[in-house]
């Protein structure tokens, strides 16, 4: 904490400075005491890999030498029970310990340092859009909460496809980058992010029948308060339940220059109910509900313009039966329904243009726009394990279906008019065989996708087969190189056009008017990725029980028929753009010949029980190519990033102190982006079995910076300046 540059806080209030200095002195003192404490009794905070995903929750607190890193932990999203380091793909895992350390308010903070992943969230911090390898929005990245797809979409400047989940409800996050994730649903040509919510079995101690906890947290920037209450009950060894409720109340935050960013305050009430039933020794049924009620104010030109009320509810049912005595049986059945309702109420009269005529109209105070999106889903798969001629097989086969129902309405000229109502169905079936023989591993797969979408006047559909082949080799047997594995992959993915891309119409609502043109002839996107990677794992390097893990990959992704918005001229007779009121252009989603995206990713960690160090990096470049051969920078390319993490554990792992440094490099061609570096610090102290205290300082040097993904918005939104977080948790049970 001695690194804090207090001169950067000269404009802060005396009370704030006093509190900040006091906390810094206390934490520095704690760190000095800890550093003087012998580390001989430190234990490894490790979780061993399990044979099947279902076993993971049963071994949460177990520790094993040489399996101490995040890369060794089972991927919840894996359909063959792999850990990240075992996966012949670019996969990452964020566990409960990491999430607690980050004291996340937003999904962006949950995914800090995950290579190739960025999160776009403008002033509306409760809504987020995830970007993987430069691809985002309209389902290019499948965001899944407990098996339920999150497909809410609202046409706007900036983020398009957003999801709503409170970080305090989440137990772990798994990420798979690239179209190799096509067994997890249609359209995920960018990748998949799977949020797994908390379970009673993770919360309760082995000897407990019930348990409860209460957490209070304060954040200095925006004077935000968070209250969290959790309770769990074990009815018997085969049935338990958990409830979790979170309330947040935040004011507008200040950026690194000390300026208040209007419209960034919000209050949100979130909850989770989940029960797990084990009908037999080898089967498990999870029933869950995740919900949130959010409210915030949208601004225009720094003036409050709209009051937003959002309610989101996700219902899930997940059943699996895994029997080691019957190697052909590892069956999973998921069913889900997600409903998101957003109401937008105008706070001041707004000058608009009629969506049908383009003539000026006034949207009066109290005008309502509604966005109702419901997503239903079914996902069924089974993995059969067997051997033929000395070759081990893991044959996974299944199918899935997702249906989106979009219903928007409200006053003429309101924002909802530009998010078309309609229905889209996407479905698919796949088969994948993972073959293992000595030093050789081969994965072959084939997926069939089908889609249809329609409204009252348009209807379109399509289908395609998408292959995948991966070859991995572990050619070395010597002690130092035995853990080295190389792999190469070619994979394809298929994304159907969304309702908005296909059906948006009418005239631009405000500022200037021009027509939006529907395009029912849009072709689906096809992602074609080549990836070369390396996995490396080594134990007992400097001392018994330590572990080093590394994953690195280079990828080249060509997205054929890439869909993006273009402006058309009525002076071009082939454009279909009519002359009308307003400026002489039209806007339409059209196919490009392709988007070309390539990059490099690295993720590594060293864990020695008494401490750990991690380094991750990602570099992404990309551009579009029109059918005429014209190149243009891709606006969704995120910053290149290098993130270093360091943590030290003391007092038999009761105290952890550390920090993070992240460098962000400006994407090529981005008009608002700049290079910037963020420094964070954290400390966590388990004072007693019942009391835990957490502290965190984000953006320690009060850097003023903007997310480059917000470069397409109407105004630059700067991110929070220095933010100090302090939390205390009381836990009891019996």
Secondary structure, DSSP 8 states (H G I E B T S, - for coil): -TT--GGGGTTS-HHHHHHHHHHHHHHHHHHHHHHTS--TT---------SSGGGGGGGTT---TT--SGGGSB-TT-SS--BTTT-SSEEEEE-HHHHHHHT-SSHHHHTTT-TTEEEE--S-TT-BEEEETTB-STTSEEEEETTEE---B---SS--B-B---GGGEEEEEEEESGGGGGG-TT-SSEEEEEEE--HHHHS-TT-SEEEEEEEEEETTTTEEEEEEEEEEEEETTEEEEEEEEEEEE---B-TTS-B-TT--EEEEEEEEEEEE-SSTTEEEEEEEEEEEEEEEEEETTEEEEEEEEEEEEEEEEEEEE-TTSTT-EEEEEEEEEEEEEEEEESS-EEEE-TTT--EEEE-TT-EEEEEEEEEEEEEEEEEEEEETTEEEEEEEEEEEEEEEEEEEESTTSGGGGS--EEEEEEEEEEEEEEEETTEEEEEEEEEEEEEEE-SS-EEEEEEEEEEEEEEE----STTTTTEEEEEEEEEEEE---HHHHH--EE--SSS--EEE--TT---EEEEEEEEEEEEEEESSSSTT-EEEEEEEEEEEEEET-EEEEEE-TTSTTS-----SSSS-EEEEEE-SEEEEEEEEEEEEEE-SSEEEEEEEEEEEEEEE-TT--EEE-TT---EEEEEEEEEEETTTTEEEEEEEEEEE--TT-SS---EEEEEEEEEEE-SSSEEEEEEEESTT----B-GGGGGSSS--B----EEEEEEEEEEE-
